[in-house]
Amino acid sequence: MPDTFLKRHWPNLLLFFLIAAALLYVQWAANAHKVLQEIGDHAANSLLVLDAKRLHLLYGNYSRIGVHHPGPAILYVLAAGEWLFHDLLRLAPSPFSGQLLAICFYSAGWIVLVFAMMRRMLGAAPALLFTTVFTAVLGHLQSSVFLGAWFPDLYVLPFAAVLVAISRLAYGHTDNLRALAVASGVVINGHVSFIPMLGILLLVMLAANWLISRRMPERRILSAGFLRRERRAILVSVAILFLFFVPLLILTVTEFPGPLYDYVKFGGIDKHNTLPEAFRFVGMYWGGGIGFAWGLMLMFAAVKGLRGAADGFVRDARALAIACAAASLALLMYAKFGIDHLQMAYLGLFYYAVPALTAGLVVLYAYLAMRWSGRAVLAALACAAALAGTWAAARTPVYYDELYDLPGTPQLFEQLRKLPGSGRIVLDIEQKPGDWDKVWGNVAALVLYARRQGEDLFCIHQNWHVLFTLRSQCRPEELDNPRRFFVRYMNMPDLALGDPDIEGQGLLLYRHGRGNTPGAYRMVAADRDYFRSILAKGWGDIDGELVWTAAPVAEIRLPPDPRRTGPLRLDLGYFRWARTSRQHLEVVVNGKSVGRWGFGPIEQRRQVPVDLGPDPSAAQRIELKIADPRSPKQLGISADYRPLGVALYGIR
């Protein structure tokens, strides 16, 4: 935006920013007292944030295909939040809390940028109406967009800013080029797919400008006179955008051919998506095919305009509608040629900006088409309702918050840190379908926690991935370390392997080279008669591979057995009635409590060791005391009225 606009309106824009940031801060403060520990994607990103805090980071966030995205712009925002709000000011109780607080200001900044660009086009009142409707609809579609730390969420608001900024090109205006350069640089740094999609956007807008400028040749961008008149604005914007590519260029030179080669190689793979499949993918963000059809009709209506609206508004609304249509075309092409698995809906999450912007345009049309003298009052009420909707959306818990609110990592780290020996502990990770995301997520949390304690304690050998960072990859000379473990997920334990050497945070660690501890594992699915003979009160009927506790206390009665010479292990899961639900279990043997265990989103299934006392071969009365059994019928899940607690899969 021109300097004159900022000079006139910067106090109001600053006030708007502070209000937006304060409202988001209040939502963040609901978890301000928690010490958060990241796992999964958040842990992988925080490993890079640690490098960004030292100003050493050139890589972008990791890609599932095994490479890094083009740049670290968003990671530096998170690093600034961790350093400022946690390390320096101590406003945040944990490093990741500082990152989340930075996201409050990050989101507020993009919202204010959208408002500022719309204000310059429409004036203060229509811009405020548009922005509040835009944020309310966006919050309804994807509530985690305001405070979520997942990178697909962090692309949505800057992509909306891209669309508003680039729409000005339709009528040959360059006042938003700097904003366009910044927003484009941020999303391109975040995901390489934005390069071709923004290319499609630019081509469509230039084509629209070519057609529109037939009556206004002085506004034709692709003309020598225009480029000469606007060369300063264009060159400054190109220079700003170039800065976002500097890390990628450095990596291309120092690690030739660098990530660019991997992007091109992946892009050359035939994705085999049909055009109808691509249309369905785009329509998913409108609520389905009918919603997408309505969206296209609304864009067409916006391009055509409504009789009675101001000419300036018609031009700007048409331009923004063209930009939204171009974004739809770009996503359609991406779905047809660039996405290998269309069931991965997060790959197009940024496109939620288009329905939200379209909703803002529709409301603006209705407002400006009114001839009622009290329309300002109606607009104020609409703004208030939209703000309330945005507030409600921001208050909704982020649906993946369990990925940074789990306490088990420090305990597992302490177990491993106390192991005798030297050198980095070598971890070989099991890559099993269905469990891989949980294994790598927990291992990433472990590596991150060690780094935050100033220790480079682990390296990854088998099934290393770029998400662990290059620094975590084992060197050949490290592989002979006797402190080497095979890592698998606790959710599907194989008790025939014997007791793990170390367990915690959903992981089982088995030392390389050890012999398996012999032991008979009796499964519910394979030995129903045996379990019917030992299960006493408090159990339901055997159901497939498991049997549920159906009362607050469930008993197991083991007859005397001279072959039973030590502790046993119960293979247990829990009834997860909600996304973040947890369960607690106490085990009592012959009237004596032998331990308490917890189940949660990560440790959904675990091995519970039970000490049978000085005479394991004697008759045993084992009680499982469930802290919070729940009935599926009371929860509205099914007609099952039983108070379910934990499920027994087997005994070793």
C-alpha positions in Angstrom: 0.0 0.0 0.0 1.3 3.5 -0.7 3.1 5.4 2.0 0.4 8.1 2.0 -2.3 5.6 2.9 -0.2 4.3 5.8 0.7 7.8 7.0 -2.9 8.7 7.2 -4.3 5.6 8.7 -1.6 3.9 10.7 -3.0 4.8 14.1 -6.3 3.2 13.3 -4.6 0.1 11.8 -2.4 -0.2 14.8 -5.5 0.0 17.1 -7.2 -2.7 15.0 -4.2 -4.9 15.3 -3.9 -4.5 19.0 -7.6 -5.3 19.5 -7.4 -8.4 17.3 -4.2 -9.6 19.0 -5.7 -8.9 22.4 -8.8 -11.0 21.6 -6.7 -13.9 20.4 -4.4 -13.5 23.4 -7.4 -14.0 25.7 -8.1 -17.3 24.0 -4.4 -18.3 24.2 -4.4 -17.4 27.9 -6.9 -20.2 28.6 -3.9 -22.6 28.4 -1.3 -20.1 29.6 -0.7 -22.0 32.8 0.2 -25.3 31.1 3.7 -26.5 30.4 3.4 -27.9 26.9 5.5 -30.7 25.4 5.2 -31.1 21.6 5.1 -34.3 19.7 4.6 -35.1 16.0 4.6 -32.3 13.5 5.0 -29.7 16.3 8.1 -31.4 17.6 9.6 -31.7 14.2 9.0 -28.0 13.5 10.4 -27.1 16.9 13.6 -28.9 16.1 14.0 -26.4 13.3 12.9 -23.5 15.5 15.9 -24.2 17.7 18.1 -23.5 14.8 16.1 -20.5 13.8 16.7 -19.0 17.3 20.4 -19.1 16.6 19.8 -17.6 13.1 21.2 -20.7 11.5 18.1 -22.0 9.8 17.9 -22.2 6.0 15.5 -25.2 5.7 11.7 -24.9 5.6 9.3 -27.2 7.4 9.6 -30.9 6.4 7.5 -32.5 3.7 6.1 -36.0 3.9 7.9 -36.9 0.7 11.3 -36.6 2.5 12.4 -33.1 1.6 12.1 -29.6 3.1 9.8 -26.9 1.7 11.4 -23.8 0.2 12.0 -21.6 3.2 11.9 -20.9 7.0 9.8 -17.7 7.1 7.0 -19.1 9.4 9.6 -21.0 11.5 11.4 -17.7 12.2 8.0 -16.3 13.4 7.7 -19.2 15.8 11.3 -18.8 16.9 10.8 -15.1 17.6 7.7 -16.0 19.8 9.6 -18.7 21.7 12.6 -16.4 22.3 10.6 -13.2 23.2 7.7 -14.6 25.2 9.4 -17.5 26.9 13.1 -17.0 27.0 13.2 -13.2 27.5 9.9 -12.0 29.0 8.8 -15.2 30.7 5.2 -14.6 29.7 4.9 -18.2 28.5 5.5 -21.2 30.8 7.0 -23.3 28.1 8.9 -22.7 24.8 6.0 -24.0 22.7 3.6 -21.7 24.6 5.7 -18.9 23.4 5.2 -20.1 19.8 1.5 -20.3 20.3 1.5 -16.7 21.6 3.4 -15.6 18.5 0.6 -17.1 16.4 -1.8 -14.8 18.1 0.1 -11.8 16.6 0.8 -13.6 13.3 -3.0 -14.2 12.8 -3.9 -10.7 13.9 -1.4 -9.2 11.5 -2.9 -11.0 8.5 -6.5 -10.1 9.5 -5.5 -6.4 9.8 -3.7 -6.6 6.4 -6.9 -7.9 4.7 -8.8 -5.1 6.5 -6.3 -2.4 5.4 -6.4 -3.5 1.8 -10.2 -3.6 1.7 -10.4 -0.3 3.5 -8.3 1.4 0.9 -10.6 0.0 -1.8 -14.0 0.5 -0.1 -13.7 2.7 3.0 -13.7 2.0 6.7 -17.3 0.7 7.3 -17.6 -1.6 4.3 -14.1 -3.0 5.0 -14.9 -3.7 8.6 -18.2 -5.4 7.6 -16.3 -7.5 5.0 -13.5 -8.5 7.4 -15.7 -9.5 10.2 -17.8 -11.7 8.0 -14.7 -13.2 6.4 -13.2 -14.1 9.8 -16.5 -15.5 11.1 -17.0 -17.8 8.1 -13.4 -18.8 8.1 -13.6 -19.7 11.8 -16.8 -21.7 11.1 -15.0 -23.6 8.3 -11.7 -24.2 10.1 -11.7 -23.0 13.7 -8.0 -23.8 14.3 -7.0 -21.2 11.7 -6.5 -18.5 14.3 -4.6 -20.2 17.0 -3.4 -23.5 15.5 0.3 -24.2 15.1 -0.2 -26.8 12.3 1.4 -25.5 9.1 -1.7 -26.1 6.9 -3.6 -23.8 9.2 -0.9 -21.2 9.1 -1.2 -20.9 5.3 -4.9 -19.9 5.3 -4.8 -16.2 6.3 -1.7 -15.3 4.2 -3.3 -16.9 1.2 -6.4 -14.8 1.8 -4.1 -11.8 1.8 -2.6 -13.0 -1.5 -6.0 -13.1 -3.1 -7.1 -9.6 -1.9 -3.7 -8.1 -2.9 -3.5 -9.8 -6.3 -7.1 -8.8 -7.2 -5.9 -5.2 -7.7 -3.9 -6.2 -10.7 -7.1 -6.8 -12.7 -7.6 -3.0 -13.1 -3.9 -2.3 -13.2 -3.4 -1.0 -9.6 0.0 -1.6 -8.0 -0.7 -0.3 -4.5 -0.9 -3.7 -3.0 2.2 -5.2 -4.6 4.3 -5.1 -1.5 1.6 -6.8 0.5 1.4 -9.4 -2.3 5.1 -10.0 -2.2 5.2 -10.6 1.5 2.1 -12.8 1.6 3.3 -14.8 -1.4 6.8 -15.2 0.1 5.3 -16.6 3.3 3.1 -19.2 1.6 5.8 -20.2 -0.9 8.2 -20.7 2.0 5.7 -22.9 3.7 4.8 -25.2 0.7 6.4 -25.6 -2.7 3.0 -26.2 -4.4 2.2 -22.5 -4.0 4.8 -21.7 -6.7 2.8 -23.2 -9.6 -0.6 -22.2 -8.0 0.5 -18.5 -7.6 1.8 -18.7 -11.2 -1.7 -19.7 -12.3 -3.2 -16.9 -10.2 -0.9 -14.3 -11.8 -1.5 -15.5 -15.3 -5.3 -15.3 -14.8 -5.1 -11.8 -13.3 -2.9 -10.6 -16.2 -5.3 -12.1 -18.7 -8.2 -10.4 -16.9 -6.2 -7.1 -17.0 -5.6 -7.5 -20.7 -9.3 -7.8 -21.4 -10.4 -5.1 -19.0 -7.7 -2.6 -20.3 -9.1 -2.7 -23.8 -11.1 0.4 -22.8 -8.3 1.7 -20.5 -5.0 1.0 -22.3 -3.1 3.1 -19.7 -3.9 0.4 -17.1 -2.6 -2.5 -19.2 0.2 -4.1 -17.1 1.9 -5.8 -20.0 2.8 -2.6 -21.8 6.0 -0.7 -22.0 4.4 2.5 -20.7 2.8 0.9 -17.6 6.0 -1.0 -16.7 8.0 2.2 -17.0 5.6 4.3 -14.9 5.3 1.6 -12.2 8.9 0.3 -12.3 9.7 1.4 -8.8 6.7 -0.4 -7.2 7.4 -3.5 -9.3 11.1 -3.6 -8.6 10.7 -3.1 -4.8 8.1 -5.9 -4.7 10.2 -8.3 -6.7 13.1 -7.6 -4.4 10.9 -8.3 -1.3 9.8 -11.6 -2.9 13.4 -12.5 -3.8 14.4 -12.3 -0.2 12.1 -15.3 0.6 14.0 -17.4 -2.0 17.5 -16.6 -0.6 17.6 -19.6 1.7 16.6 -21.9 -1.1 19.2 -20.4 -3.4 21.9 -20.9 -0.8 21.0 -24.5 -0.3 20.9 -25.1 -4.1 24.5 -23.8 -4.3 25.9 -25.5 -1.1 24.0 -28.8 -1.4 23.6 -29.0 -5.2 21.1 -29.8 -6.8 19.4 -29.0 -3.5 15.6 -29.3 -2.8 14.6 -28.0 -6.2 15.7 -31.3 -7.9 13.5 -33.2 -5.4 10.5 -31.0 -6.1 10.9 -31.4 -9.9 11.3 -35.2 -9.5 8.2 -35.5 -7.4 6.3 -33.2 -9.8 7.1 -35.6 -12.7 5.3 -38.5 -11.1 1.9 -39.2 -12.8 -0.7 -38.6 -10.1 -3.5 -40.4 -12.1 -6.3 -38.1 -10.8 -9.3 -37.6 -13.1 -10.9 -34.3 -13.6 -14.2 -35.3 -11.8 -12.0 -36.4 -8.8 -10.3 -33.0 -8.9 -13.6 -31.2 -9.0 -14.8 -33.2 -6.0 -11.7 -32.3 -4.1 -12.2 -28.6 -4.7 -15.9 -28.9 -3.9 -15.1 -30.5 -0.5 -14.1 -27.1 0.9 -17.6 -25.7 -0.1 -19.4 -28.6 1.6 -19.6 -30.7 -1.5 -20.5 -30.5 -5.2 -23.7 -28.5 -4.6 -21.8 -26.0 -2.4 -19.1 -25.6 -5.0 -21.7 -24.9 -7.7 -23.2 -22.2 -5.5 -19.8 -20.8 -4.9 -19.1 -20.6 -8.6 -22.5 -18.9 -9.1 -21.7 -16.4 -6.4 -18.3 -15.6 -8.0 -20.0 -15.1 -11.4 -22.6 -12.8 -9.8 -19.8 -10.8 -8.1 -18.0 -10.5 -11.5 -21.2 -9.2 -13.1 -22.0 -6.9 -10.2 -25.4 -5.6 -9.0 -27.2 -2.6 -10.3 -27.1 0.4 -8.0 -23.7 -0.3 -6.4 -21.0 2.3 -6.6 -18.8 1.9 -9.7 -15.6 1.7 -7.6 -17.0 -1.1 -5.5 -18.2 -3.0 -8.6 -14.6 -2.9 -10.0 -13.0 -4.0 -6.8 -15.6 -6.7 -6.1 -15.3 -8.0 -9.7 -11.5 -8.1 -9.3 -11.7 -10.1 -6.0 -14.2 -12.5 -7.5 -11.9 -13.1 -10.4 -9.0 -13.8 -8.0 -11.2 -16.3 -6.1 -12.2 -18.0 -9.4 -8.5 -18.1 -10.3 -7.7 -19.7 -6.9 -10.3 -22.3 -7.6 -8.7 -23.0 -11.0 -5.3 -23.2 -9.4 -6.5 -25.7 -6.8 -8.3 -27.7 -9.5 -5.0 -28.0 -11.4 -3.1 -28.9 -8.3 -5.6 -31.6 -7.5 -5.5 -33.0 -11.1 -1.7 -32.9 -11.6 0.0 -32.3 -8.2 -1.6 -34.3 -5.4 -0.9 -38.0 -5.2 -3.5 -38.8 -2.6 -6.7 -36.8 -2.8 -7.9 -38.1 0.5 -5.4 -35.9 2.2 -7.8 -33.0 2.7 -5.2 -30.9 4.5 -3.3 -30.3 1.3 -6.0 -27.8 0.2 -6.8 -26.4 3.6 -5.6 -22.9 2.5 -8.5 -22.8 0.0 -11.0 -22.2 2.8 -10.0 -18.6 2.3 -12.0 -18.6 -0.9 -15.5 -19.4 0.5 -14.8 -17.0 3.4 -13.9 -14.1 1.0 -16.8 -15.0 -1.2 -19.2 -14.7 1.8 -17.7 -11.3 2.6 -18.4 -10.2 -1.0 -22.0 -11.4 -0.8 -22.7 -9.5 2.4 -21.0 -6.4 0.9 -23.2 -6.6 -2.2 -26.3 -6.8 0.0 -25.1 -3.8 2.1 -24.3 -1.5 -0.8 -27.4 -2.4 -2.8 -29.6 -1.2 0.0 -31.3 2.1 -0.2 -32.6 2.0 3.4 -31.4 4.9 5.5 -30.8 2.6 8.5 -28.4 0.3 6.7 -25.5 1.5 8.8 -27.3 0.2 11.9 -28.0 -3.1 10.2 -24.3 -3.3 9.2 -23.2 -2.6 12.8 -25.4 -5.4 14.0 -24.0 -7.7 11.3 -20.4 -6.8 12.4 -21.3 -7.5 16.0 -22.8 -10.9 15.1 -19.8 -11.8 12.9 -17.4 -10.8 15.7 -19.3 -13.0 18.1 -19.1 -15.8 15.6 -15.3 -15.3 15.2 -14.9 -15.2 19.0 -16.9 -18.5 19.4 -14.8 -20.1 16.6 -11.5 -19.0 18.3 -12.7 -20.4 21.6 -13.2 -23.8 20.1 -10.3 -26.1 21.2 -7.9 -26.8 18.5 -8.6 -30.3 17.4 -5.0 -31.5 17.5 -4.1 -29.9 20.8 -3.3 -33.3 22.3 -0.2 -33.2 20.2 1.3 -30.7 22.5 -0.3 -31.3 25.9 1.2 -34.7 26.9 3.4 -35.0 30.0 5.2 -38.3 29.3 8.3 -37.2 27.4 10.4 -36.0 30.3 10.0 -39.2 32.2 11.0 -41.4 29.2 14.0 -39.0 28.6 15.2 -39.4 32.2 15.1 -43.2 31.9 17.3 -43.1 28.8 19.6 -40.4 30.1 20.5 -42.5 33.1 21.6 -45.5 31.0 25.3 -46.4 31.5 27.7 -45.8 28.6 28.6 -42.9 26.3 27.9 -41.7 22.8 24.5 -41.0 21.3 21.8 -43.7 21.9 20.9 -45.3 18.5 17.2 -45.7 17.8 15.9 -48.0 15.0 12.3 -47.2 14.4 9.7 -49.7 13.4 7.9 -48.6 10.2 4.6 -50.4 10.5 1.4 -49.3 8.7 -1.0 -47.7 11.1 1.6 -47.1 13.8 4.3 -45.2 12.0 2.9 -41.7 12.6 2.7 -42.4 16.3 6.2 -43.9 16.6 7.9 -41.1 14.7 5.8 -38.5 16.5 6.9 -39.7 19.9 10.5 -40.2 18.9 10.6 -36.6 17.5 9.3 -35.4 20.9 12.0 -37.3 22.7 14.8 -35.9 20.4 13.4 -32.4 20.8 13.2 -32.6 24.6 16.8 -33.7 24.8 17.9 -30.8 22.6 16.0 -28.4 24.8 17.9 -29.8 27.8 21.2 -29.0 25.9 21.9 -32.7 25.2 22.3 -34.4 21.8 21.4 -37.8 23.3 19.8 -39.6 20.3 20.5 -40.5 16.7 18.1 -42.3 14.3 19.3 -45.1 12.1 16.7 -47.4 10.6 13.8 -45.4 9.1 15.4 -42.0 9.7 13.3 -39.3 8.0 14.1 -35.7 7.2 11.6 -34.6 9.9 14.1 -35.6 12.6 16.6 -33.2 10.9 20.0 -34.1 9.4 21.7 -33.6 12.8 19.7 -36.6 14.2 20.9 -39.0 11.5 23.4 -41.6 12.8 26.9 -41.6 11.5 28.4 -45.0 10.5 30.8 -45.1 13.5 27.9 -44.7 15.9 26.1 -47.9 15.0 28.3 -50.1 17.1 27.2 -48.4 20.3 25.8 -51.0 22.8 23.1 -48.4 23.7 21.1 -49.3 20.6 17.3 -49.9 20.7 14.6 -51.1 18.5 11.5 -48.8 18.9 7.9 -49.8 18.4 4.5 -48.4 19.3 2.8 -49.6 22.4 -0.6 -49.7 20.9 -0.1 -53.1 19.3 2.4 -54.9 21.7 3.6 -58.4 20.9 4.0 -59.8 24.4 5.7 -62.9 22.9 8.8 -60.6 22.6 9.0 -60.4 26.4 9.3 -57.4 28.5 10.7 -54.2 26.8 13.8 -52.8 28.3 12.3 -49.4 28.5 8.8 -48.1 28.0 6.9 -44.8 28.1 5.2 -42.1 26.1 3.5 -44.8 24.0 6.8 -46.4 23.0 8.4 -49.8 23.7 12.2 -50.0 23.5 14.0 -53.3 23.0 17.8 -53.5 23.3 19.6 -54.9 20.3 21.2 -58.3 20.7 19.3 -59.4 23.8 17.5 -62.7 24.0 13.7 -62.7 24.2 12.3 -63.4 27.6 10.2 -66.6 27.3 6.6 -66.4 28.3 3.3 -67.8 27.2 1.0 -65.1 25.8 -2.7 -66.1 25.9 -4.9 -64.0 23.7 -8.6 -63.5 24.3 -9.4 -64.1 20.7 -7.6 -67.5 20.6 -8.4 -68.8 24.1 -11.9 -67.8 25.0 -12.6 -70.8 27.3 -9.6 -70.0 29.4 -10.6 -66.3 29.9 -14.2 -67.3 30.7 -12.8 -69.5 33.5 -10.7 -66.7 35.1 -12.8 -63.6 34.5 -15.1 -63.0 37.5 -17.5 -60.2 38.3 -17.3 -56.8 36.5 -16.7 -58.1 32.9 -18.9 -58.1 29.8 -19.1 -60.8 27.2 -16.1 -61.6 25.1 -16.3 -59.5 21.9 -14.0 -60.6 19.1 -10.4 -60.1 20.2 -11.2 -58.4 23.5 -13.4 -58.2 26.6 -14.5 -55.0 28.3 -14.8 -54.2 32.0 -18.4 -53.4 32.5 -18.3 -52.1 36.1 -16.2 -49.8 38.2 -14.3 -52.9 39.6 -13.6 -56.0 37.5 -12.0 -59.2 38.9 -9.6 -61.7 37.5 -9.2 -64.9 39.6 -6.2 -67.1 38.8 -6.1 -70.6 40.1 -2.9 -72.0 41.7 -0.3 -72.8 39.1 3.2 -74.0 39.9 4.5 -72.9 36.5 3.6 -69.3 37.3 6.9 -68.0 38.8 6.9 -64.3 38.4 4.9 -61.2 37.6 2.3 -61.2 34.8 1.4 -58.5 32.2 -2.0 -57.5 31.2 -2.5 -56.3 27.6 -5.1 -53.5 28.1 -6.7 -50.7 26.1 -9.3 -48.2 27.1 -12.7 -46.8 26.0 -11.9 -43.5 24.3 -15.2 -41.7 24.3 -13.8 -38.3 23.2 -10.8 -36.9 21.4 -8.9 -36.0 24.5 -10.5 -38.4 27.0 -8.3 -40.2 29.5 -8.8 -43.1 31.9 -7.0 -44.1 35.1 -6.7 -47.6 36.4 -5.6 -49.0 39.8 -4.6 -52.7 40.1 -5.1 -54.5 43.5 -3.7 -58.0 44.1 -5.1 -59.9 47.0 -6.2 -56.7 48.7 -2.9 -54.8 48.1 -2.5 -52.0 45.6 0.4 -52.8 43.2 0.2 -49.7 41.0 -1.8 -47.1 39.0 -1.7 -46.5 35.3 -3.1 -43.9 32.9 -4.5 -44.2 29.4 -4.8 -41.3 26.9 -4.7 -40.3 23.2 -1.1 -41.5 22.9 -1.1 -44.5 25.2 -4.4 -46.0 24.1 -3.1 -49.5 24.7 -0.4 -50.6 27.0 1.2 -53.5 28.9 0.4 -53.3 32.6 2.9 -55.2 34.8 1.3 -56.9 37.8 3.4 -58.0 40.8 1.9 -61.2 42.2 3.8 -61.0 45.5 6.2 -63.5 47.1 4.2 -66.6 45.9 3.1 -66.1 42.3 2.1 -69.7 42.0 -0.6 -69.3 44.6 -4.2 -68.5 43.8 -4.5 -64.8 42.9 -7.4 -62.3 43.1 -6.7 -59.4 40.9 -9.0 -56.3 40.9 -9.0 -53.6 38.2 -10.5 -50.4 39.6 -11.6 -48.0 36.9 -11.6 -44.4 37.8 -14.2 -43.1 35.3 -16.2 -45.8 33.4 -18.6 -44.4 30.8 -21.7 -45.8 29.1 -21.8 -45.4 25.3 -25.6 -45.0 25.6 -25.3 -42.1 28.0 -22.8 -40.5 25.7 -25.0 -40.9 22.6 -22.5 -43.2 20.9 -24.5 -46.4 20.7 -27.2 -48.4 22.5 -24.6 -50.1 24.7 -25.6 -49.2 28.3 -22.6 -50.8 30.0 -20.1 -48.6 31.9 -17.0 -49.4 29.9 -13.5 -48.8 31.2 -10.7 -50.9 29.9 -10.5 -53.8 27.4 -8.4 -56.9 28.0 -6.7 -58.3 25.0 -4.5 -60.9 26.6 -2.2 -62.0 29.5 1.4 -63.1 29.6 
